[in-house]
Amino acid sequence: MAAIADNLQVVRTRIEAAARALFDPPFAVDGRDVRVAAKAGIAVFPGDGVDADAVFRNAEAALRRAKETGERYLFYAPEINARVSEQVELEHRLRKAVEQGELFLHYQPKLDLATRKIVGVEALMRWHSPEGGLVSPAKFVPILEQTGLIFEAGQQVLAAAQRTYRRWKSSGRNAPRVAVNVSALQLRRKTFVADVRAALGADCDGVDLELTESLLMSEVDDSIRKLRELREMGMHMALDDFGTGYSSLSYLSRLPLDTLKIDRSFVHGMTEKAEHTSIITAIIALAHSMRLKTIAECVETE
């Protein structure tokens, strides 16, 4: 065991020296200095594999883990393979779920405090895996984004939300508008407006979009242009998780918004912390001055 540990330390030392020599100095490109970073996954023969395929496969698993954790390099360990295998299996099941339309929606009501009537709903993406039951969105949504499946899933959610709204409306009820969350990947796509139009058709009535502050603060001008196009199609826009990002008030005044949503962290803390109540009061005053509605997330008690 001592010999193995000594060998691994030698490998670490050599890798660190090679990385410093290769990546610390800048590269000259067209007269400019450009710095490059690299990550490495490392597997050692014969402990991590008795043939080239096994060593390479385990090194690749370690590299994937290094990218997830932010490490510059990472040595292979058996638990890494178990984690990667679980991730790959989940990706496979999720891809199949999207292809077969297994994703579905739950609807969270938006209640008017003055009338106590439901004035809207938020469509929440859910997945019931035949193998593992109901899977947490915190687990499968990041995989949708990592694999690019979010584009197809996003189209399915928009279409499903509109079908629900039309079904409610055709039944003679006063149908509440349905809000759908948009990911950063969807908004940044050049074809975002066309994608929304393709999912909803010519009539976008009844379906709204919710976007986060951090999502809108990158490529602001392009985002504003896209949202204005969608606004002209009859869609409403809400800024989600307001108060937790770093948005500029000058940009906020330019965004084609209808609603500010107060982040749940302030709502949960307002009965215990006076500063949270002050923040909520300030957000409401700001929204009213800009002729925007406000929604408080996760109100659970009187």
C-alpha positions, 0 to 999 in steps of 0.5 A, spaced: 500 500 500 505 504 501 508 503 494 502 505 491 501 511 495 508 513 493 507 512 486 500 516 486 504 521 489 509 521 483 504 521 478 500 527 481 507 531 482 508 530 474 501 532 472 502 538 476 509 540 473 506 538 466 500 542 467 504 548 470 509 548 464 503 547 459 498 552 461 501 557 466 504 561 460 499 565 456 499 563 448 500 568 443 494 568 438 494 574 433 499 578 437 494 577 444 496 573 450 490 568 451 490 563 457 487 556 456 485 552 462 484 544 462 481 539 466 484 531 467 481 525 469 486 520 471 486 512 471 492 508 473 494 501 470 493 496 473 489 498 479 484 502 475 483 497 469 487 491 466 487 493 459 487 500 455 479 500 454 478 499 462 483 504 463 481 509 458 473 508 460 475 510 468 479 516 466 473 518 462 469 517 468 474 521 472 474 527 467 467 527 467 467 528 475 472 533 475 468 537 470 462 537 475 466 539 481 471 544 478 477 540 480 483 541 475 484 534 475 481 528 479 484 520 480 479 515 478 475 512 484 470 506 484 465 510 487 465 515 481 463 509 476 457 508 480 455 515 480 457 516 472 453 509 471 447 512 475 447 519 471 448 515 464 442 511 466 438 517 468 439 520 462 437 514 458 430 514 461 429 521 461 431 521 453 426 516 452 421 519 457 421 526 452 421 522 446 415 518 448 411 524 452 412 522 459 413 529 462 406 532 464 404 538 468 402 540 475 398 546 476 400 551 482 394 556 483 395 564 483 390 567 488 388 574 488 388 576 496 382 581 495 377 576 492 380 569 494 379 567 487 384 563 482 386 568 477 392 564 474 396 558 474 403 556 474 405 550 470 410 545 473 414 540 469 413 533 472 416 526 471 413 519 473 419 514 471 416 507 470 422 504 473 423 509 479 416 513 480 416 520 481 423 524 480 424 530 483 425 536 478 431 538 481 434 532 479 431 531 472 431 538 470 439 539 470 439 533 466 434 536 461 439 542 460 445 538 460 443 534 454 439 539 450 433 535 451 430 542 454 428 544 447 424 538 446 421 538 453 420 546 453 416 545 446 412 539 449 410 543 456 408 550 452 403 545 447 400 542 453 399 548 457 395 551 451 391 545 451 389 545 458 387 552 457 383 551 451 380 545 454 378 549 461 375 555 456 371 551 452 368 548 458 365 555 459 369 556 465 373 563 466 379 559 465 385 562 468 392 564 464 397 558 464 404 561 466 410 556 463 417 557 466 423 558 461 430 556 461 436 560 460 438 555 454 431 556 451 431 564 451 438 564 448 437 560 442 436 564 436 430 561 434 426 562 441 421 566 438 419 561 432 420 555 437 414 558 441 410 560 435 411 553 433 409 550 440 403 555 440 400 556 433 398 563 431 393 564 437 398 565 444 392 567 448 392 564 455 399 562 456 404 566 459 412 566 460 416 566 467 423 568 466 428 569 472 433 575 473 439 572 472 437 569 465 435 576 463 441 579 465 445 576 459 445 578 452 440 583 455 438 587 448 437 580 445 432 578 450 428 584 450 427 584 443 425 577 443 420 578 449 417 584 445 416 580 439 412 575 444 408 580 447 406 583 441 403 576 440 399 576 446 403 573 451 404 576 458 411 576 462 413 575 469 420 576 472 421 570 477 425 570 483 425 578 483 430 580 489 435 575 488 439 577 482 443 583 480 438 586 475 439 593 473 433 598 474 435 601 468 434 594 464 428 593 468 424 599 466 426 597 458 423 589 459 416 588 457 414 585 463 407 585 466 408 582 473 414 581 478 414 575 483 417 576 490 422 570 491 420 565 496 426 566 501 423 573 502 416 570 503 418 565 508 422 570 512 417 575 513 414 573 519 421 572 523 425 578 520 423 585 519 428 586 514 424 581 509 418 585 510 421 591 508 424 588 502 417 586 500 414 592 501 419 596 497 418 591 491 411 592 491 412 599 491 417 599 485 412 594 482 406 599 483 410 605 480 411 601 474 404 599 473 406 592 474 402 586 478 406 582 484 406 575 486 408 572 492 411 565 491 409 560 496 404 563 501 402 557 505 399 560 511 394 566 513 
